[in-house]
Amino acid sequence: MPLTHEEFAGLTHLGSGKVRELFAVGDDAVLLVASDRISAFDVVLPTEIPDKGAVLTGLSLWWFDQLADLVPSHVVSSNVDEYPAELTPYTEQLRGRSMLCRRLNMVQIECVARGYLTGSGLKDYQRTGAVSGHPLPTGLVDGSKLPAPIYTPSTKAPIGEHDENISRADAAGRIGTELAAELERLTLQIFGRASVLAAERGILLADTKFEFGHDTQGTLRLADEVLTPDSSRFWPEDTWRPGASQPSFDKQYIRDYLTSTGWDRTAPGPELPADVVEATRVRYVEAYERLTGISFKDYLSTV
Ligand SMILES: C[C@H](c1ccccc1)n1cc(-c2ncnc(N)c2C#N)cn1
């Protein structure tokens, strides 16, 4: 049965993402729980991918550590055996796939960095020649590497709707010039470091989305999940071919299967065959191990 917030009926549910749940823990903490659900073509599928939630949580935790010298994170703990007593009934459901975090006053802007042109950025470029007010060279195609990474803030759309890319001036108008400039600086700095680290492992970081918030002392912290295949586009470097849709590091098997079935994307997603589920699970574990250099089994033994 897919993990849903009903499984945590006793907790105070704050919100759901496509594949994640957010709960309040006391007055000053939140619990982020990653399910094994997966979405493709913006549709949440009925079949779970075992270990996906743990892989994405482990990746976020690893990236938070890699980035700690650049920006503090919202994470308090990921050790379920040290969680507050109210979470004890859910320990095994939370193990490896959850983060206890400071409750932040979230900045109402999605901070997106792009090193390559695709997705909504490509659509904006094809329509206007620019993305979030950044004029770009002519002749770029799907998957083109940009002359330099760009910061393209967007609004926070409700679930099921698409974020809207906005200009940096619009972002400043919404959250103030100083904070907007700090978010741009941090977003590009983090993206630059992550891009180098991923490229050293043969993975292109095409784009990613960060969320930030302020803690009760007013400290700006990196929040949400970070640099996971759900918040970012990761492409295998050896199959990068500008001019077409790039193979997704983690979801290509699912995309190919769904396309092969002739599935109508306005219809509910079909169940996935066992071989596609297992191949996708293996890809997630491979992504974790390739990026972190840590065996997934070792990660599971530490949580
Ligand atoms: C978008 C994301 C979300 C994830 C999962 C399910 C539904 C929403 N979300 C996270 C917060 C949030 N709020 C207060 N303090 C925090 N530390 C965080 C975080 N991260 C608000 N929204």
The ligand as an SDF file (V2000), in Angstrom:
LIG
                    3D

 22 24  0  0  0  0  0  0  0  0999 V2000
    7.5250   21.9160   -0.0670 C   0  0  0  0  0  0  0  0  0  0  0  0
    7.8280   21.2150    1.1760 C   0  0  0  0  0  0  0  0  0  0  0  0
    6.9650   20.0090    1.3840 C   0  0  0  0  0  0  0  0  0  0  0  0
    7.5900   18.8000    1.5350 C   0  0  0  0  0  0  0  0  0  0  0  0
    6.8450   17.6380    1.6970 C   0  0  0  0  0  0  0  0  0  0  0  0
    5.4660   17.7150    1.6980 C   0  0  0  0  0  0  0  0  0  0  0  0
    4.8370   18.9530    1.5670 C   0  0  0  0  0  0  0  0  0  0  0  0
    5.5810   20.1120    1.3980 C   0  0  0  0  0  0  0  0  0  0  0  0
    7.7200   22.0940    2.3700 N   0  0  0  0  0  0  0  0  0  0  0  0
    8.5750   22.0400    3.4100 C   0  0  0  0  0  0  0  0  0  0  0  0
    8.1900   23.0040    4.2910 C   0  0  0  0  0  0  0  0  0  0  0  0
    8.8270   23.3590    5.5760 C   0  0  0  0  0  0  0  0  0  0  0  0
    8.1150   24.1050    6.4470 N   0  0  0  0  0  0  0  0  0  0  0  0
    8.6550   24.4700    7.6190 C   0  0  0  0  0  0  0  0  0  0  0  0
    9.9020   24.1120    7.9860 N   0  0  0  0  0  0  0  0  0  0  0  0
   10.6640   23.3620    7.1560 C   0  0  0  0  0  0  0  0  0  0  0  0
   11.9190   22.9970    7.5540 N   0  0  0  0  0  0  0  0  0  0  0  0
   10.1400   22.9560    5.9000 C   0  0  0  0  0  0  0  0  0  0  0  0
   10.9400   22.1850    5.0200 C   0  0  0  0  0  0  0  0  0  0  0  0
   11.5610   21.5620    4.2900 N   0  0  0  0  0  0  0  0  0  0  0  0
    7.0730   23.6280    3.7480 C   0  0  0  0  0  0  0  0  0  0  0  0
    6.7970   23.0330    2.5440 N   0  0  0  0  0  0  0  0  0  0  0  0
  1  2  1  0
  2  3  1  0
  2  9  1  0
  3  4  1  0
  3  8  2  0
  4  5  2  0
  5  6  1  0
  6  7  2  0
  7  8  1  0
  9 10  1  0
  9 22  1  0
 10 11  2  0
 11 12  1  0
 11 21  1  0
 12 13  1  0
 12 18  2  0
 13 14  2  0
 14 15  1  0
 15 16  2  0
 16 17  1  0
 16 18  1  0
 18 19  1  0
 19 20  3  0
 21 22  2  0
M  END
$$$$
